[in-house]
Amino acid sequence: MNSLASTYATDPFHARFGCALPRTMRDEISGQHMSWAAFVDRFSPTTGPLRLGSWSGTGATGGKMSFDATFGIGDTIVACAATTYGPIEALTSMLHDAGFRIEILSFHQQRIGDETATFVLAEHDGRREWSMSIEPDTTLSSIRAIVAGANLLHR
């Protein structure tokens, strides 16, 4: 087996959808032979200090949009708002204001059937984590992947 075939053999995303993970994410799990369930648990956690409640965006002025979100942070529900040029800028601003500082280092999306897979490499205090989300809505896939990254970095 050549090295590329060997890499895909340890890539649960490729095994399930026939599409490769981003190279550095694939390199991170190389040789681990992870099941799909273990892969999802590792990169798309559903638990952590931050939970997304709701997300919406509406047009504003000057090319900007207004975004509103609610988050569960511990036992508290927090309402956030931001007016920015896009949802990722809005979300990272909201997270920063809520104490979840992260920097997005790499962002990848792939269509898989009727859904979008989003992969995010985020960093906080020198620590880096890959996260992912798969959703029918492209924006929601992005938002959930970033929230997953924040949870991984702020455990």
OpenMM code with the backbone's topology and positions (N, CA, C; nanometers):
from openmm import Vec3, app, unit

residues = "MET ASN SER LEU ALA SER THR TYR ALA THR ASP PRO PHE HIS ALA ARG PHE GLY CYS ALA LEU PRO ARG THR MET ARG ASP GLU ILE SER GLY GLN HIS MET SER TRP ALA ALA PHE VAL ASP ARG PHE SER PRO THR THR GLY PRO LEU ARG LEU GLY SER TRP SER GLY THR GLY ALA THR GLY GLY LYS MET SER PHE ASP ALA THR PHE GLY ILE GLY ASP THR ILE VAL ALA CYS ALA ALA THR THR TYR GLY PRO ILE GLU ALA LEU THR SER MET LEU HIS ASP ALA GLY PHE ARG ILE GLU ILE LEU SER PHE HIS GLN GLN ARG ILE GLY ASP GLU THR ALA THR PHE VAL LEU ALA GLU HIS ASP GLY ARG ARG GLU TRP SER MET SER ILE GLU PRO ASP THR THR LEU SER SER ILE ARG ALA ILE VAL ALA GLY ALA ASN LEU LEU HIS ARG".split()
positions = [
    Vec3(0.0856, -0.1167, 0.0000),
    Vec3(0.0000, 0.0000, 0.0000),
    Vec3(0.0903, 0.1231, 0.0000),
    Vec3(0.0626, 0.2206, -0.0900),
    Vec3(0.1443, 0.3417, -0.0907),
    Vec3(0.1052, 0.4327, 0.0253),
    Vec3(0.1862, 0.5387, 0.0487),
    Vec3(0.1631, 0.6225, 0.1665),
    Vec3(0.0313, 0.6983, 0.1588),
    Vec3(-0.0129, 0.7398, 0.0383),
    Vec3(-0.1399, 0.8098, 0.0260),
    Vec3(-0.2553, 0.7158, 0.0595),
    Vec3(-0.2524, 0.5947, 0.0086),
    Vec3(-0.3569, 0.4972, 0.0402),
    Vec3(-0.3557, 0.4644, 0.1882),
    Vec3(-0.2373, 0.4563, 0.2467),
    Vec3(-0.2258, 0.4303, 0.3901),
    Vec3(-0.2855, 0.5449, 0.4708),
    Vec3(-0.2608, 0.6690, 0.4279),
    Vec3(-0.3167, 0.7855, 0.4965),
    Vec3(-0.4684, 0.7824, 0.4916),
    Vec3(-0.5273, 0.7538, 0.3730),
    Vec3(-0.6716, 0.7490, 0.3624),
    Vec3(-0.7312, 0.6353, 0.4445),
    Vec3(-0.6562, 0.5278, 0.4642),
    Vec3(-0.7049, 0.4161, 0.5451),
    Vec3(-0.7243, 0.4579, 0.6902),
    Vec3(-0.6517, 0.5601, 0.7363),
    Vec3(-0.6652, 0.6066, 0.8746),
    Vec3(-0.7474, 0.7349, 0.8830),
    Vec3(-0.8121, 0.7740, 0.7752),
    Vec3(-0.8922, 0.8962, 0.7692),
    Vec3(-1.0401, 0.8572, 0.7723),
    Vec3(-1.1062, 0.8645, 0.8893),
    Vec3(-1.2456, 0.8218, 0.8977),
    Vec3(-1.3405, 0.9064, 0.8130),
    Vec3(-1.3063, 1.0332, 0.7904),
    Vec3(-1.3893, 1.1187, 0.7055),
    Vec3(-1.3849, 1.0689, 0.5611),
    Vec3(-1.2661, 1.0350, 0.5140),
    Vec3(-1.2517, 0.9808, 0.3781),
    Vec3(-1.3232, 0.8460, 0.3667),
    Vec3(-1.3108, 0.7629, 0.4688),
    Vec3(-1.3763, 0.6321, 0.4655),
    Vec3(-1.5283, 0.6469, 0.4571),
    Vec3(-1.5828, 0.7483, 0.5215),
    Vec3(-1.7274, 0.7672, 0.5252),
    Vec3(-1.7812, 0.8431, 0.4036),
    Vec3(-1.7075, 0.9469, 0.3591),
    Vec3(-1.7598, 1.0356, 0.2550),
    Vec3(-1.6793, 1.0367, 0.1254),
    Vec3(-1.5621, 0.9736, 0.1244),
    Vec3(-1.4792, 0.9724, 0.0046),
    Vec3(-1.4056, 1.1023, -0.0217),
    Vec3(-1.4000, 1.1895, 0.0765),
    Vec3(-1.3299, 1.3184, 0.0653),
    Vec3(-1.2217, 1.3233, 0.1728),
    Vec3(-1.1091, 1.3805, 0.1384),
    Vec3(-0.9981, 1.3879, 0.2332),
    Vec3(-1.0163, 1.5023, 0.3320),
    Vec3(-0.9643, 1.4816, 0.4506),
    Vec3(-0.9554, 1.5880, 0.5505),
    Vec3(-0.8502, 1.6896, 0.5067),
    Vec3(-0.8528, 1.8098, 0.5627),
    Vec3(-0.7415, 1.9021, 0.5392),
    Vec3(-0.6100, 1.8333, 0.5781),
    Vec3(-0.5041, 1.8609, 0.5026),
    Vec3(-0.3777, 1.7879, 0.5185),
    Vec3(-0.3259, 1.7871, 0.6629),
    Vec3(-0.3198, 1.9014, 0.7284),
    Vec3(-0.2617, 1.9013, 0.8635),
    Vec3(-0.3517, 1.8301, 0.9639),
    Vec3(-0.4815, 1.8307, 0.9410),
    Vec3(-0.5720, 1.7545, 1.0272),
    Vec3(-0.5513, 1.6052, 1.0034),
    Vec3(-0.5386, 1.5684, 0.8764),
    Vec3(-0.5133, 1.4284, 0.8403),
    Vec3(-0.3816, 1.3817, 0.9011),
    Vec3(-0.2781, 1.4677, 0.8947),
    Vec3(-0.1484, 1.4327, 0.9527),
    Vec3(-0.1589, 1.4101, 1.1032),
    Vec3(-0.2438, 1.4896, 1.1697),
    Vec3(-0.2599, 1.4789, 1.3148),
    Vec3(-0.3151, 1.3433, 1.3578),
    Vec3(-0.4037, 1.2855, 1.2777),
    Vec3(-0.4637, 1.1567, 1.3161),
    Vec3(-0.4001, 1.0385, 1.2446),
    Vec3(-0.2997, 1.0651, 1.1626),
    Vec3(-0.2346, 0.9593, 1.0863),
    Vec3(-0.1899, 0.8457, 1.1776),
    Vec3(-0.2270, 0.7244, 1.1401),
    Vec3(-0.1864, 0.6064, 1.2151),
    Vec3(-0.2747, 0.5730, 1.3341),
    Vec3(-0.3802, 0.6506, 1.3597),
    Vec3(-0.4636, 0.6270, 1.4781),
    Vec3(-0.5793, 0.5297, 1.4549),
    Vec3(-0.6168, 0.5022, 1.3303),
    Vec3(-0.7271, 0.4099, 1.2986),
    Vec3(-0.8489, 0.4355, 1.3872),
    Vec3(-0.9029, 0.5535, 1.3752),
    Vec3(-1.0153, 0.6001, 1.4553),
    Vec3(-1.1474, 0.5588, 1.3906),
    Vec3(-1.2435, 0.5152, 1.4707),
    Vec3(-1.3781, 0.4897, 1.4190),
    Vec3(-1.4448, 0.6246, 1.3907),
    Vec3(-1.5554, 0.6207, 1.3152),
    Vec3(-1.6277, 0.7448, 1.2884),
    Vec3(-1.6781, 0.8061, 1.4189),
    Vec3(-1.7317, 0.7251, 1.5090),
    Vec3(-1.7830, 0.7768, 1.6368),
    Vec3(-1.6710, 0.8418, 1.7188),
    Vec3(-1.5548, 0.7792, 1.7231),
    Vec3(-1.4414, 0.8366, 1.7973),
    Vec3(-1.3944, 0.9662, 1.7319),
    Vec3(-1.3957, 0.9703, 1.5998),
    Vec3(-1.3567, 1.0905, 1.5265),
    Vec3(-1.4513, 1.2068, 1.5599),
    Vec3(-1.5816, 1.1810, 1.5571),
    Vec3(-1.6807, 1.2845, 1.5887),
    Vec3(-1.6659, 1.3292, 1.7338),
    Vec3(-1.6482, 1.2354, 1.8263),
    Vec3(-1.6283, 1.2718, 1.9674),
    Vec3(-1.5057, 1.3603, 1.9852),
    Vec3(-1.3999, 1.3314, 1.9122),
    Vec3(-1.2739, 1.4054, 1.9252),
    Vec3(-1.2820, 1.5458, 1.8658),
    Vec3(-1.3419, 1.5599, 1.7469),
    Vec3(-1.3360, 1.6868, 1.6744),
    Vec3(-1.4665, 1.7662, 1.6724),
    Vec3(-1.5743, 1.7074, 1.7192),
    Vec3(-1.7029, 1.7771, 1.7198),
    Vec3(-1.7750, 1.7517, 1.8519),
    Vec3(-1.7128, 1.7950, 1.9623),
    Vec3(-1.7706, 1.7641, 2.0931),
    Vec3(-1.9066, 1.8314, 2.1120),
    Vec3(-1.9966, 1.7613, 2.1777),
    Vec3(-2.1283, 1.8174, 2.2072),
    Vec3(-2.1373, 1.8647, 2.3515),
    Vec3(-2.0283, 1.8509, 2.4244),
    Vec3(-2.0244, 1.9001, 2.5618),
    Vec3(-1.9083, 1.9974, 2.5758),
    Vec3(-1.9157, 2.0767, 2.6779),
    Vec3(-1.8109, 2.1745, 2.7041),
    Vec3(-1.8707, 2.2953, 2.7731),
    Vec3(-1.7887, 2.3943, 2.7987),
    Vec3(-1.8369, 2.5109, 2.8722),
    Vec3(-1.9282, 2.6024, 2.7902),
    Vec3(-1.9320, 2.5853, 2.6581),
    Vec3(-2.0066, 2.6752, 2.5699),
    Vec3(-2.1060, 2.5956, 2.4867),
    Vec3(-2.2314, 2.6416, 2.4856),
    Vec3(-2.3344, 2.5775, 2.4038),
    Vec3(-2.4044, 2.6843, 2.3194),
    Vec3(-2.4220, 2.6569, 2.1919),
    Vec3(-2.4942, 2.7487, 2.1043),
    Vec3(-2.6430, 2.7261, 2.1215),
    Vec3(-2.7169, 2.8317, 2.1554),
    Vec3(-2.8617, 2.8223, 2.1673),
    Vec3(-2.9300, 2.8613, 2.0377),
    Vec3(-2.9046, 2.9844, 1.9928),
    Vec3(-2.9661, 3.0320, 1.8689),
    Vec3(-2.8684, 3.1209, 1.7938),
    Vec3(-2.8942, 3.1372, 1.6646),
    Vec3(-2.8102, 3.2205, 1.5780),
    Vec3(-2.8983, 3.2790, 1.4684),
    Vec3(-2.8862, 3.4094, 1.4453),
    Vec3(-2.9585, 3.4713, 1.3340),
    Vec3(-2.8813, 3.5922, 1.2835),
    Vec3(-2.9048, 3.6251, 1.1576),
    Vec3(-2.8413, 3.7412, 1.0966),
    Vec3(-2.9391, 3.8137, 1.0067),
    Vec3(-2.9319, 3.9470, 1.0072),
    Vec3(-3.0160, 4.0292, 0.9210),
    Vec3(-2.9312, 4.1385, 0.8576),
    Vec3(-2.9764, 4.1878, 0.7449),
    Vec3(-2.9047, 4.2938, 0.6755),
    Vec3(-2.8992, 4.4213, 0.7576),
    Vec3(-2.7911, 4.4944, 0.7427),
    Vec3(-2.7759, 4.6239, 0.8093),
    Vec3(-2.7345, 4.7248, 0.7028),
    Vec3(-2.6482, 4.8178, 0.7359),
    Vec3(-2.6071, 4.9193, 0.6391),
    Vec3(-2.4599, 4.9063, 0.6050),
    Vec3(-2.4220, 4.9626, 0.4908),
    Vec3(-2.2815, 4.9653, 0.4512),
    Vec3(-2.2207, 4.8291, 0.4274),
    Vec3(-2.3016, 4.7322, 0.3864),
    Vec3(-2.2496, 4.5985, 0.3619),
    Vec3(-2.2385, 4.5128, 0.4867),
    Vec3(-2.2645, 4.5714, 0.6011),
    Vec3(-2.2571, 4.4949, 0.7259),
    Vec3(-2.3896, 4.4252, 0.7531),
    Vec3(-2.3835, 4.3273, 0.8426),
    Vec3(-2.5022, 4.2551, 0.8867),
    Vec3(-2.5071, 4.2583, 1.0385),
    Vec3(-2.6274, 4.2466, 1.0915),
    Vec3(-2.6457, 4.2363, 1.2363),
    Vec3(-2.6690, 4.0900, 1.2706),
    Vec3(-2.5955, 4.0414, 1.3685),
    Vec3(-2.6068, 3.9024, 1.4117),
    Vec3(-2.6455, 3.8982, 1.5587),
    Vec3(-2.7329, 3.8047, 1.5921),
    Vec3(-2.7741, 3.7817, 1.7301),
    Vec3(-2.7556, 3.6345, 1.7616),
    Vec3(-2.7126, 3.6077, 1.8838),
    Vec3(-2.6931, 3.4690, 1.9267),
    Vec3(-2.7233, 3.4572, 2.0745),
    Vec3(-2.7604, 3.3368, 2.1142),
    Vec3(-2.7654, 3.3040, 2.2564),
    Vec3(-2.6723, 3.1864, 2.2790),
    Vec3(-2.6050, 3.1908, 2.3919),
    Vec3(-2.5126, 3.0851, 2.4310),
    Vec3(-2.5444, 3.0423, 2.5727),
    Vec3(-2.5282, 2.9142, 2.5980),
    Vec3(-2.5267, 2.8651, 2.7341),
    Vec3(-2.3812, 2.8607, 2.7775),
    Vec3(-2.3511, 2.9309, 2.8841),
    Vec3(-2.2156, 2.9309, 2.9393),
    Vec3(-2.2296, 2.8886, 3.0846),
    Vec3(-2.1909, 2.7646, 3.1117),
    Vec3(-2.2168, 2.7102, 3.2445),
    Vec3(-2.3669, 2.7028, 3.2648),
    Vec3(-2.4160, 2.7627, 3.3739),
    Vec3(-2.5591, 2.7628, 3.4045),
    Vec3(-2.6293, 2.8900, 3.3578),
    Vec3(-2.5604, 2.9737, 3.2823),
    Vec3(-2.6134, 3.1037, 3.2423),
    Vec3(-2.6426, 3.1070, 3.0923),
    Vec3(-2.7529, 3.1699, 3.0564),
    Vec3(-2.7845, 3.1956, 2.9161),
    Vec3(-2.7418, 3.3393, 2.8874),
    Vec3(-2.6616, 3.3561, 2.7826),
    Vec3(-2.6074, 3.4870, 2.7469),
    Vec3(-2.6557, 3.5237, 2.6070),
    Vec3(-2.7121, 3.6441, 2.5936),
    Vec3(-2.7517, 3.6963, 2.4628),
    Vec3(-2.6402, 3.7868, 2.4122),
    Vec3(-2.6029, 3.7690, 2.2862),
    Vec3(-2.4946, 3.8475, 2.2262),
    Vec3(-2.5424, 3.9068, 2.0945),
    Vec3(-2.4818, 4.0191, 2.0576),
    Vec3(-2.5119, 4.0824, 1.9296),
    Vec3(-2.3839, 4.1422, 1.8735),
    Vec3(-2.3742, 4.1438, 1.7408),
    Vec3(-2.2595, 4.2052, 1.6740),
    Vec3(-2.3032, 4.2502, 1.5350),
    Vec3(-2.2490, 4.3617, 1.4910),
    Vec3(-2.2706, 4.4095, 1.3550),
    Vec3(-2.1357, 4.4062, 1.2850),
    Vec3(-2.1241, 4.3184, 1.1858),
    Vec3(-1.9960, 4.2943, 1.1190),
    Vec3(-2.0206, 4.2642, 0.9714),
    Vec3(-1.9126, 4.2323, 0.9017),
    Vec3(-1.9227, 4.1987, 0.7600),
    Vec3(-1.9573, 4.0525, 0.7348),
    Vec3(-1.9528, 3.9679, 0.8363),
    Vec3(-1.9852, 3.8281, 0.8141),
    Vec3(-2.0033, 3.7524, 0.9437),
    Vec3(-2.0587, 3.6318, 0.9345),
    Vec3(-2.0917, 3.5552, 1.0542),
    Vec3(-1.9705, 3.5091, 1.1349),
    Vec3(-1.8601, 3.4785, 1.0698),
    Vec3(-1.7432, 3.4309, 1.1447),
    Vec3(-1.6828, 3.5445, 1.2257),
    Vec3(-1.6742, 3.6622, 1.1655),
    Vec3(-1.6267, 3.7796, 1.2391),
    Vec3(-1.7188, 3.8083, 1.3579),
    Vec3(-1.8500, 3.7991, 1.3363),
    Vec3(-1.9459, 3.8224, 1.4445),
    Vec3(-1.9273, 3.7207, 1.5564),
    Vec3(-1.9179, 3.5933, 1.5197),
    Vec3(-1.9049, 3.4888, 1.6212),
    Vec3(-1.7766, 3.5037, 1.7016),
    Vec3(-1.6636, 3.5252, 1.6355),
    Vec3(-1.5383, 3.5366, 1.7108),
    Vec3(-1.5406, 3.6592, 1.8011),
    Vec3(-1.6064, 3.7660, 1.7593),
    Vec3(-1.6221, 3.8840, 1.8444),
    Vec3(-1.7082, 3.8518, 1.9665),
    Vec3(-1.8199, 3.7830, 1.9438),
    Vec3(-1.9079, 3.7441, 2.0545),
    Vec3(-1.8355, 3.6523, 2.1524),
    Vec3(-1.7623, 3.5547, 2.0990),
    Vec3(-1.6886, 3.4620, 2.1852),
    Vec3(-1.5831, 3.5362, 2.2666),
    Vec3(-1.5122, 3.6279, 2.2033),
    Vec3(-1.4111, 3.7079, 2.2735),
    Vec3(-1.4753, 3.7840, 2.3890),
    Vec3(-1.5877, 3.8496, 2.3614),
    Vec3(-1.6570, 3.9262, 2.4651),
    Vec3(-1.7055, 3.8376, 2.5792),
    Vec3(-1.7343, 3.7111, 2.5496),
    Vec3(-1.7811, 3.6167, 2.6520),
    Vec3(-1.6659, 3.5444, 2.7221),
    Vec3(-1.5414, 3.5785, 2.6863),
    Vec3(-1.4255, 3.5180, 2.7521),
    Vec3(-1.3682, 3.3960, 2.6828),
    Vec3(-1.4168, 3.3657, 2.5635),
    Vec3(-1.3680, 3.2502, 2.4874),
    Vec3(-1.2819, 3.3007, 2.3721),
    Vec3(-1.1614, 3.3427, 2.4046),
    Vec3(-1.0734, 3.3995, 2.3032),
    Vec3(-1.0115, 3.2881, 2.2192),
    Vec3(-1.0300, 3.2980, 2.0876),
    Vec3(-0.9688, 3.2028, 1.9951),
    Vec3(-0.9255, 3.2775, 1.8699),
    Vec3(-0.8263, 3.2224, 1.8038),
    Vec3(-0.7842, 3.2736, 1.6739),
    Vec3(-0.8033, 3.1619, 1.5722),
    Vec3(-0.8692, 3.1926, 1.4616),
    Vec3(-0.8900, 3.0952, 1.3550),
    Vec3(-0.7655, 3.0948, 1.2669),
    Vec3(-0.6969, 2.9809, 1.2618),
    Vec3(-0.5743, 2.9691, 1.1829),
    Vec3(-0.5982, 2.9085, 1.0457),
    Vec3(-0.6969, 2.8200, 1.0370),
    Vec3(-0.7250, 2.7524, 0.9109),
    Vec3(-0.8741, 2.7207, 0.9060),
    Vec3(-0.9332, 2.7355, 0.7886),
    Vec3(-1.0766, 2.7161, 0.7711),
    Vec3(-1.0986, 2.6455, 0.6375),
    Vec3(-1.1668, 2.5318, 0.6400),
    Vec3(-1.1931, 2.4533, 0.5188),
    Vec3(-1.3393, 2.4092, 0.5185),
    Vec3(-1.4007, 2.4096, 0.4009),
    Vec3(-1.5356, 2.3559, 0.3862),
    Vec3(-1.5407, 2.2641, 0.2651),
    Vec3(-1.6225, 2.1585, 0.2774),
    Vec3(-1.6457, 2.0643, 0.1675),
    Vec3(-1.7938, 2.0305, 0.1630),
    Vec3(-1.8478, 2.0250, 0.0435),
    Vec3(-1.9849, 1.9766, 0.0269),
    Vec3(-1.9814, 1.8247, 0.0303),
    Vec3(-2.0700, 1.7681, 0.1084),
    Vec3(-2.0862, 1.6226, 0.1120),
    Vec3(-2.2360, 1.5951, 0.0981),
    Vec3(-2.2766, 1.5655, -0.0218),
    Vec3(-2.4192, 1.5478, -0.0483),
    Vec3(-2.4927, 1.6793, -0.0284),
    Vec3(-2.5961, 1.6772, 0.0549),
    Vec3(-2.6759, 1.7972, 0.0827),
    Vec3(-2.6238, 1.8754, 0.2024),
    Vec3(-2.5082, 1.8385, 0.2536),
    Vec3(-2.4553, 1.9035, 0.3732),
    Vec3(-2.3183, 1.9648, 0.3462),
    Vec3(-2.2741, 2.0456, 0.4412),
    Vec3(-2.1417, 2.1062, 0.4344),
    Vec3(-2.0627, 2.0642, 0.5572),
    Vec3(-1.9435, 2.0151, 0.5331),
    Vec3(-1.8504, 1.9842, 0.6422),
    Vec3(-1.7551, 2.1028, 0.6553),
    Vec3(-1.7419, 2.1524, 0.7762),
    Vec3(-1.6506, 2.2632, 0.8045),
    Vec3(-1.5437, 2.2142, 0.9004),
    Vec3(-1.4191, 2.2454, 0.8693),
    Vec3(-1.3040, 2.2093, 0.9520),
    Vec3(-1.2323, 2.3377, 0.9903),
    Vec3(-1.2056, 2.3542, 1.1187),
    Vec3(-1.1438, 2.4764, 1.1696),
    Vec3(-1.0247, 2.4396, 1.2564),
    Vec3(-0.9121, 2.5041, 1.2318),
    Vec3(-0.7971, 2.4959, 1.3214),
    Vec3(-0.7938, 2.6270, 1.3983),
    Vec3(-0.8117, 2.6185, 1.5299),
    Vec3(-0.8155, 2.7375, 1.6148),
    Vec3(-0.7054, 2.7289, 1.7198),
    Vec3(-0.6690, 2.8462, 1.7720),
    Vec3(-0.5610, 2.8538, 1.8704),
    Vec3(-0.6018, 2.9451, 1.9855),
    Vec3(-0.5558, 2.9087, 2.1042),
    Vec3(-0.5713, 2.9925, 2.2235),
    Vec3(-0.4509, 2.9670, 2.3131),
    Vec3(-0.3826, 3.0732, 2.3514),
    Vec3(-0.2655, 3.0641, 2.4401),
    Vec3(-0.1629, 2.9619, 2.3922),
    Vec3(-0.1373, 2.9584, 2.2623),
    Vec3(-0.0359, 2.8697, 2.2064),
    Vec3(-0.0808, 2.7270, 2.1830),
    Vec3(-0.2022, 2.6932, 2.2235),
    Vec3(-0.2561, 2.5582, 2.2032),
    Vec3(-0.3463, 2.5584, 2.0803),
    Vec3(-0.3306, 2.4589, 1.9954),
    Vec3(-0.4092, 2.4488, 1.8724),
    Vec3(-0.4956, 2.3240, 1.8737),
    Vec3(-0.6165, 2.3387, 1.8200),
    Vec3(-0.7091, 2.2256, 1.8093),
    Vec3(-0.7853, 2.2339, 1.6778),
    Vec3(-0.8025, 2.1189, 1.6131),
    Vec3(-0.8917, 2.1073, 1.4987),
    Vec3(-1.0317, 2.0763, 1.5503),
    Vec3(-1.1319, 2.1286, 1.4840),
    Vec3(-1.2707, 2.0954, 1.5152),
    Vec3(-1.3480, 2.0860, 1.3842),
    Vec3(-1.4679, 2.0310, 1.3922),
    Vec3(-1.5483, 2.0178, 1.2705),
    Vec3(-1.6959, 2.0160, 1.3030),
    Vec3(-1.7746, 2.0403, 1.1995),
    Vec3(-1.9195, 2.0280, 1.2081),
    Vec3(-1.9722, 1.9927, 1.0698),
    Vec3(-2.0802, 1.9184, 1.0670),
    Vec3(-2.1480, 1.8852, 0.9417),
    Vec3(-2.2940, 1.9258, 0.9581),
    Vec3(-2.3392, 2.0157, 0.8722),
    Vec3(-2.4758, 2.0681, 0.8794),
    Vec3(-2.5291, 2.0919, 0.7381),
    Vec3(-2.6609, 2.0907, 0.7203),
    Vec3(-2.7183, 2.1258, 0.5901),
    Vec3(-2.6928, 2.2729, 0.5526),
    Vec3(-2.6894, 2.3613, 0.6519),
    Vec3(-2.6683, 2.5037, 0.6284),
    Vec3(-2.5195, 2.5374, 0.6415),
    Vec3(-2.4629, 2.5997, 0.5388),
    Vec3(-2.3199, 2.6302, 0.5362),
    Vec3(-2.2783, 2.7198, 0.6523),
    Vec3(-2.3566, 2.8242, 0.6795),
    Vec3(-2.3222, 2.9152, 0.7891),
    Vec3(-2.3295, 2.8435, 0.9228),
    Vec3(-2.4348, 2.7671, 0.9464),
    Vec3(-2.4475, 2.6952, 1.0733),
    Vec3(-2.3349, 2.5937, 1.0905),
    Vec3(-2.2925, 2.5308, 0.9816),
    Vec3(-2.1788, 2.4392, 0.9881),
    Vec3(-2.0544, 2.5134, 1.0365),
    Vec3(-2.0316, 2.6331, 0.9838),
    Vec3(-1.9172, 2.7152, 1.0260),
    Vec3(-1.9270, 2.7514, 1.1735),
    Vec3(-2.0445, 2.7980, 1.2137),
    Vec3(-2.0660, 2.8420, 1.3520),
    Vec3(-2.0431, 2.7257, 1.4480),
    Vec3(-2.1024, 2.6113, 1.4187),
    Vec3(-2.0887, 2.4965, 1.5090),
    Vec3(-1.9446, 2.4441, 1.5144),
    Vec3(-1.8719, 2.4502, 1.4033),
    Vec3(-1.7314, 2.4073, 1.4044),
    Vec3(-1.6475, 2.4995, 1.4924),
    Vec3(-1.6734, 2.6292, 1.4860),
    Vec3(-1.5985, 2.7243, 1.5689),
    Vec3(-1.6347, 2.7081, 1.7158),
    Vec3(-1.7622, 2.6871, 1.7462),
    Vec3(-1.8032, 2.6623, 1.8852),
    Vec3(-1.7369, 2.5343, 1.9369),
    Vec3(-1.7302, 2.4308, 1.8539),
    Vec3(-1.6616, 2.3068, 1.8939),
    Vec3(-1.5151, 2.3353, 1.9240),
    Vec3(-1.4507, 2.4176, 1.8405),
    Vec3(-1.3114, 2.4544, 1.8644),
    Vec3(-1.2939, 2.5303, 1.9945),
    Vec3(-1.3854, 2.6233, 2.0221),
    Vec3(-1.3794, 2.6984, 2.1482),
    Vec3(-1.3932, 2.6038, 2.2673),
    Vec3(-1.4827, 2.5060, 2.2561),
    Vec3(-1.4986, 2.4088, 2.3650),
    Vec3(-1.3729, 2.3253, 2.3851),
    Vec3(-1.3097, 2.2844, 2.2768),
    Vec3(-1.1863, 2.2056, 2.2888),
    Vec3(-1.0740, 2.2873, 2.3521),
    Vec3(-1.0667, 2.4151, 2.3188),
    Vec3(-0.9580, 2.5000, 2.3693),
    Vec3(-0.9826, 2.5537, 2.5097),
    Vec3(-1.1065, 2.5545, 2.5545),
    Vec3(-1.1393, 2.6137, 2.6850),
    Vec3(-1.1957, 2.5111, 2.7830),
    Vec3(-1.1550, 2.3881, 2.7704),
    Vec3(-1.1994, 2.2842, 2.8655),
    Vec3(-1.1302, 2.3034, 2.9975),
] * unit.nanometer
topology = app.Topology()
chain = topology.addChain("A")
for resn in residues:
    res = topology.addResidue(resn, chain)
    for name in ("N", "CA", "C"):
        topology.addAtom(name, app.Element.getBySymbol(name[0]), res)
